[in-house]
Structures are given as structure tokens and as C-alpha cells.
Amino acid sequence: MPELDAERLVWMYTQMLRIREFEERVKRTFEDHPGVIRGHTHLADGAEASIVGSLATLRDDDQLLTTYRCHGYPITLGTDTKALMAEIYGRRDGICGGYGGSMHLTDVSRGFMGTSGIVGQGIPHAAGAAYAAQIRGKGQVVLSFFGDGASKQGAFHESLNIASLWKLPVVFIMENNNYNVVTRTDQEDANAAAGEPLAVKAKAYSMPGETVDGGDPVAVYETVGKAVERARSGEGPTFVESLVYRLSAHGNLIAPPGVPLHYPEHEAIAVFGNVEEYEAAKRGDPVPRFRARLVEDGALSAEEADEIAAAAQAEMQEAVDFGLASPLPDGAQATKYVYA
Amino acid sequence: MSTHELPYIAAIGEAIREEMERDETVLYFGQNIATTDDDPFLKQFGSDRVRVTPISETAEIGMAVGAAIAGYRPVVELYMAEFMLVAMDQVVNEANRFHYMSAGQVKVPMVMKAGYGFTCGWAGQHTGTIYGMFMGVPGLKVAVPATAADAKGLMTTAIRDDNPVVFFHHYLLTLEHGDVPDGEYAVPFGEAAVLREGGDVTIVAIGWCVGKALAAADQLAAEGIQATVIDPRTLAPLDMWTILDSVEKTGRLVVVDQSTRQGSAAAVIAAEAADEGFSSLKAPVKLVTALDATIPYSEPMEEYLLPSEARIVEGVHMALGSSVAA
């Protein structure tokens, strides 16, 4: 992987900030514009460094498939945030025309091939896209993003086995945020319970397994970058465990119509009463952490950092305004895409 | 159209081979295929396009979804239809939804080839006639060939279709020979075949039951009862128009299905006939299906559960003997 120069580092920071600002605005929409967002949303705040560090390794013709916690990837890839916010608002100008919503963002034009809302089930899709890439023989790589919970699904194990057996050009990136909804990883994972990193699962499929600090975009870039190079050169897949801390609750409140939706407190506090864990995670927030590092290293001045923040705020304000102004789709369009 | 004689199963293989020759994006993978270099598919198309997989239905079907999204046309060899149940999410909640949820940004052209209905002592878990479970799933297509020619023609269409298709072939028909058109042959989806025309009753039969219905129609003709026999050939899309047209002429409908009765394709067809064709009906619709039980191992019990020629004849007699009060 190429060395990250100051310009690239600033680009990475900018994307992290854009994701954070976007997610803050999704969250605020529940307060500012009740009823505009329906169903369930899942935010990437806390995982920005992991997302951006991973995607910074990609070539334009590479591809990725992710989970329902999917806002951060297309933002990084350059999808218009107006179209993303409009989708989350269920509007006609949404990236998926209101057919998908928050959990099913897709932008094929940028290699963001799709998202499964069912835990673990997008992993074989990524393996299949990697099989396609292998046949095509153009050196494309596919990234598969999923959470720690997904590594308890058969789909995970079946896919890693075939991917390793067939030496598919795929990198499996598990964003381990230590919680499957409200269940802690050590309550459901034999490796975690035994005090081992989840990356040891790779051993069962004879592929490299790496654990990386997902709050450090440079570390993620280096680890995923090595895996991407390995995949591109035909040596097969790698399993990367990226340790992140989800700074918001799993998702907004699950409630029937009539109950105002909002983001409850993080499960560490709300369920486990572990205020210190959450406070520590806030103190280690990857976004200010990376800003401080770039300013300290001289890659970025404090003024430039403020300008980036102001630009991100303005962009996401525009996304919110656009989403609110975009018309709702015509109900009769609901049968349009049943069959291709 | 010139033809050649082939067993039903070979006709399916011929369609896959011809489509793989025609279109290099067609892939063929699954369990227990191409395990030696002598495999004819492997020899002809190479290991990029033909691969044996582990026993991992979720990954097999899920990878087909991914490969299809990425521009290929996989045919997944699933052997027994029940094996799909292990991977139900991929079949009914992934493959069929991606085109829709992305507002048409992606297509998922793939075929799940699944044998079903092996009622010859295969007992409870390998004999199910489960196509009805899939026909009501938006975005999914379901093909159920009854003859060698349709087996070839429907597989060709399934591979060319831009949507996920579950292709159900009947294990008891595996070695049934039939005349199969030479060269490229595609049977359109959503076009029922009218196999015999008669003015007294319409018999709609699915898959393996088509042959039974034709035999029953011969028996009925000897009694002076003339039956129309219709094979829908695909359950999704379902050609209700041909069925309703016929019911308009005969006024009586018997639906024959090897599935258990509740929630069956037969029940759906009967409901559609009642909904859209009520004014044509002179008698209640009769369903001739398997009894609602797991298929037992022992032969007399297995036979007892299944629809038969005699039960079809009996069903027709009931449809003709009863009538809606004028």
C-alpha cells in the first residue's frame, strides 16, 4: 500500500468527520423532525476510522458489501449525501428511491453492491462477488463488512471456508463493537469468553487473522491494506478483526407507530450500568483523537480542521434540507421493482 | 422442429450445457459435481465456471447471489429441494430482494436447481413437494417441468431470466424419456400448456401429477367424460388466464398437486379461480393433493398419502356430481 501522505491523511480525517456529522444529523432528525424517519436506523459513530481506513485501501473498481449499519461506506466512497439522507427519509430522490431505506443503501456506481439487513447473510454475497472477481481476472478485491455478532452465524463460517479453499480475493472485516444488540460478546462468543481475540477464528479456515485498533485509521489502513494486497495477488482472503466502540445505542427505539422514536442511551449504561466503560470510549473517540494527531504532526492546522468541520456541517445541513424537501414517492410505484 | 429423445434429467443438463456454450457468464456449481477431471462440464468449461462446493447451502446460494450481483449467471446444483431449507434466508429474503431494495440498481439472475418429491422410500426428509412455499415470494420465480422437453425449455429460460429462479425437477421423472427439441429451446415462463382439451372439466396438474392427470383423463374419456388438462409449468409467474379461460368453458375445476393440501399451490389456484372465475364455476373446486402428513418410509403408507390416478378420477366425479344451487 502507498504511504499515506499529508493530503491523504487529511482526506481520511475529512471522511471521518463527514460520517460523524451525517450520523449526528440522522440522530437529530428524530428530535428536530419527528416522524420523518421510520423503522430502524443504525449509526456508524465510533466506527469512522475503521470504515475510512479500510476503504482508503481500495481501487476504483473494487467492491464491497456490508450490513444494515451502512451509512458510512457510501459517504466515504463519494455518494451524494443528499441522496443518502433522502433515502433515510424515504423520499423519491433517495439513492434507492425510498425502496431500501437506512438499512439497505446501495450505490452500484461506486462498487457499493448492497447490504443485507439479516446478520451475517451478506458475507456469502461478498464471497460470491469475489468469486466473480476471480473469474474476471482483473485483480479486483471485495471487502466484506460485518459485526462481531455475525461471526456466530453459519453464513460466516461457510463463507470463510470456501473463500480460503478457493483463494478468493476478499477481505473479511469484522467491526467488533463488543455488543450484539444488548448482548456482550463474552456472553455469546467462545473465544471472547476464553479471553482470546475473535481473530483466532481465522485459524480454523487456514487464513491469516489480524486484530487491529479500529479507532486508528492509519493502523486499519495498514492492516487492511496488507490483506487487500494479499487478496489482489491471488493468495486468498484474510480475516481482520477491527476493534471499534459504537458510540450510540444499537439503533433507535423499536416501537409501534404512535410512539415517538429516538436514540436511547448506549447499552453499556442502559443495560449494564457501566458508565465508566462508555465514558472511557468517549474519551477515546477516534475523530478528535485523529484530529489531535494530525494537528500535532503538522499535517493539519487547527484552522484547517475547523474549516473541514464547518464544511461537513454545511454539507449535512444541505443533506437534511434536501431530504426534507424531496417529495415522497407515489405509492403506486411500490410494485415497480418486484422483477427485473 | 426436429427433436431427439432424452431422459428428463439429461434434458436439463443439455440446457445448462447449451447456455454455458452460448453465454460465458453462466456458472455451474454445487455439491458433488465436477469432482474428477473426467467430469464433462469441467472438461468443457473449466474450473473457473464449474466447481464443486462443500455442503454449505447458505454459502452456495449466498455466493450465487453475490456472483449474480457482480454480473454472472450462476446455476446452483442443490440436489434435494429440502437442502434449500437450510439456507431459506438466502432464497426468500436475499436473492429475491436485492433488485427491489436497490430500486433496480442490481439484478440477481441465478437458478437454484432442486430435485423434489422422491416418494420411493426416501421417507420423511427427502420427499417433500415444497414448491408451494416459494410461489408466493415476491421477486422469486418458480419452474416445475413435467416433461423432458419442458425441463430443457424451462431451464434455458431460467438461466436467461434476470431474476432468481427456483427450478424444481421431480426425482421420479428423472429417467422418463421424451422428445426434446434440438438446439436452443426456451419455454416462456407464465405460459401454461394445455395438454388435452375436453368440455366437461378442467384438470390443472403440477409437475409429477401431470402424467397422472393425463392417465386419469384417458380413463374418464372411456366413461364419456371429456377433460381439459392444463400444466401451469411455472407457478411464479402463474398463468391463471389459461386456467380461467378453460374454466369458463367447462365450469368445473379439479386441481392436482403432490404437495400437502394446506397452503399448497393447488389451494392458491383454487382461490384465484374462486376470486376471478366464480361466475364460471358450476360446482365447487376440488383439490386432489397429498394428505397433510410427513411422507412415511413404508410403501403402503406412502402410497396412501399421495394423489393417484384413482383419486383424480374420484375428484372429477365429485366435481361433476355436485353443482352450485341455481
Interface residues (C-beta under 8 A of the other chain):
Chain A: Q63 L65 C96 G97 G98 Y99 G100 H104 T106 D107 V108 M113 G114 S116 I118 Q121 I123 P124 H125 A126 A127 G128 A129 A130 Y131 A132 A133 Q134 I135 R136 G154 A155 E158 S159 N161 I162 L165 W166 K336 Y337 V338 Y339 A340
Chain B: L27 D48 R49 R51 T53 P54 S56 T58 A59 I61 G62 M63 A64 V65 G66 A67 A68 I69 A70 G71 Y72 P74 D89 Q90 N93 E94 F98 H99 Y100 M101 S102 A103 G104 Q105 V106 K107 V108 P109 P138 G139 K141 D162 N163
